[in-house]
Amino acid sequence: MLNFENTMTLANESLNVFMVVPLALCILSFLIPKGLQRAYAIAGAIFFFALSCYEVSQGLGGQTLPWLSQFGIQLGFRLDSVSKWFVVLTGLVTFIAVYLKGNWYRKSPRIFVASSFFMAFALNAAFLSTNLITFYIAYEAVFVPIIFMVGIWGTQTKAASVFKFFLMSFLGSIMMLVSMFYLIYLYQSQTGQYSAQIFDLVQVSKSIAPERLCLAFFGFFLAFAIKVPLVPFHGWVRDAYVNAPMPATIYMSGILSKLGVFGFIRFVLPIFWDQAIQYHGILVTVAAISVLYAALLAIQSKNPRELLSYSSISHLGFVMLGIFSLTSGGVGAAVLLSVAHTLASVVLFMLLHFMSERKEDLTLDRFHGLAPRFPMLFVAFFIAVLASVSLPGTVNFVGEFLVLSFSYPVSALCTVLSSIGVILGTVYMFKFYQYLGFGSPNPKTGAESVAKDIGVFEISILIFMLGLIIYLGFQPAVILRGFSS
Amino acid sequence: MSLPILPWLVLSIGLLATILISVVRVGTKRPAQIFALLTLLATFFYSVTTVPSGVENVFNGAFEVSALTQVGLALFSLIGCIFVLGTSRYLTKEGIHISDYYHLMLLMILGAAVMIGSKDLISIFIALEVMSLPAYTLAGFRRHDARSNEAGIKYFVMGGAIGAVFLLGAAFIFGATGSVSIDKIFEWSKVAQGDFTLFYIGHLLVLIAFLFKVAAVPFHFWKPDVYEGSPIAVTGMMATVISAASFIVISRLIGIVDFGRIEWGAYAAQLKQVVRVIVVMSLVVGSAVLLTQSNLKRMLAYSSISHTGYLLLGILSSISHPQEIFSVWMYLFGYCLMTSGLFVLLSQSEPKADMGVELIDLTGLMKRSPYTTCLWIVFLFSMAGIPFTVGFFSKYFVFLSSVSAGETAFVVIAAVCAVVSAYAYIRPVALMVMRDADPSASNWKGSPVSTVVATVSALAVIYFGVLPGTIVQFLKGVPIGH
């Protein structure tokens, strides 16, 4: 059984700032004039990010507030060594998302800023919840800003992609809800009281015959596998990532996918430990297939966003492989790799946005020769590509190495197959870099030659993000400390 | 002097006064409207201030006054207020703003209010007719429109036939048990021996009559046409008051025998099987056909068919676990709240006759009237069961109750149907938010009063979606009385 640390002795009780601050920022944004929205959003996001870091540095904590206690729905929150990284990442991703310029600041900027902060609110509530029902509510609430973002600022086929995304996710999460009801019912039939607190339900799941929980396990598995996504459930990803406006893509790739990862760690492993062992072979195989299949899809992609979205799936396959190794060290490696993937993919999507601001058409079927014209941008791009292909010295390398070393004792075959995914990763990432950066540009499209390289502020953000990638690459213990092996 | 039936008396006296006053017309002012409103407010006031702690039987046990009837009456008069205030401009626009409308509406509410308290098959039948006859008339209220006439005739013929089915069932029950009083039938069921076939047939027939009223599949064919043809205000009343009253009577009729007794075990199992089939059909037909509708009123008709499915799921779990009936009350509460708000918004459609309010008329509404769009989104999200709206907790408690009652497989089916119908409810949201305004789309302009009414409903939908604790706690203490 996984045992991260003793959660009874946690002192930090000011967890509600993680929810109250973004919600307040969301409501306030309606009072700010349109012209000032971006400045407000950036300032608010920096404040929120700094506050998150400060609160996390104050130590772990937990608190429970009453809500519908007679039905077992408390507002239970807990900051542990898993959720603290996701909470910090939420702050960081929110900042990057609102920083990017685009038509979302021209057309109804209030809704964009409010959606961003609402997203941060819902994500934090989901990452901190110890109660299944509040987790479910927060998990669903994440849809609402995504629907608005893709719906208002997405490309032509946005409606179809929103529906695909919404329906698949909703199908998964409602199956999870039914499974939650089943667990609550089991608890109620044993004790006579309702409870949806994770600690109580873990007790129930231990005291019950494992076969009775199989269907409930698959309900949870389906929800999170769609959210991550794992390969047979990845149908929504391409359309959603490609048609969404860039901030929404950054949210989805950077942090929404981590919601699925987090769900596996926080809920599936503790409650369905026996089922996870029982179906272990399937889980590991699915993860390995995700790595390989998505990498192959990425290789044949012509659209840079599509390529990055498939590369996301491939890397998340590694994360899931770490979790399904069912060892504390593997889970730690998965958390480390999640952080690494968020940093790398957010930087890559951000750089892609900077490029598409400078050149409309970035199709990967010919050379664009952008590197000589935007040297700073492409230096950052190169480092990010190296991080994405897990070069030693980046945190991605440490994460993938640890994941593979923890999964090897569990399933040698799947580990070997996934290692091939690392090689395929270099194929598509370097192809990506090569087509965009090198070669002679098409002379017909010389209009964008007036565009300038990235500015000082952009460079400092990139230095910060890439610096984090390299710093954690040398000091992974910062994250791994909470996980005993 | 304590008079348990005071709220009903207030409503009846107000109704008579409204009929009398409706012959008077002072300029463009409509005293009938004001009288109806005052009556409903007074009824609401008296029903919430006189909630008894137990069950008080009046008229020799033919009628009960309890927390359930009081809450029901309060809810009905509240819905009445919402529609009187919210659809006044709509009635003027349609040219049917005549005083008869108000007393027919009050009569309908009175019928529904008497029906939920009736504990005697005969008084249930009388109340059913008192409720239905004004509904038939109101359905055909737009006399010059063929579809409204069709709705009136269809509703009347089918409703009349189903009234006869109810009487037949009541006759069978009387033949089997020797009584029409629900209390006496319950006492009989505790001691009865022998062959109950006659009773089974009678019981199923009276249930079918009310399943028809709530349009559970396969008794739903009248609903889309009647919804489409009737004036929006009337459709809204049908969707809320008549459905809610019928569901309360269904739960009373389901509990007519003592299922705790071993002799009734076989019948309970069969009855559950029947209800399960109806639940699945209502859910599947309701949510699947919902997807294909382009007319907003027909859409709401199929939406209410699928809501019927969820409600029957709650009823199903209450057959073996009577304490789970609160999930039905909670669902009815949430459903009435969001449906009445949605119909008030629907009545704000400006230039077209209300017949033609199509989905496409919502296109680009965000651009033209962002505030109305926000209200639409609240109600549609609530219909879909998105958290932070009352619709979420309505479904939540029905699903939780059904899992507790061992109906997990049907909860899974209901959950899949919830996804399908969520698509249908999000589609209008997508049209409103994502598309640019279409010049051919109609304008939506409500009177300030109707916007205020819709806003209050929307706030209530959100309030009970965030803090449902008090209302659930209260409804948990509302059993079905015997």
Interface residues (C-beta under 8 A of the other chain):
Chain A: W67 L68 Q70 F71 I133 Y136 I137 E140 A141 F143 V144 I147 F148 G151 I152 G154 K158 A159 V162 F163 F166 L167 F170 L171 I174 M175 L177 V178 F181 Y182 I184 Y185 Q188 S189
Chain B: F381 I386 P387 F388 F392 Y396 F399 L400 V403 S404 T408 V411 V412 A415 V416 A418 V419 A422 Y423 I426 R427 V429 A430 V433 M434 L467 P468 G469 V472 Q473
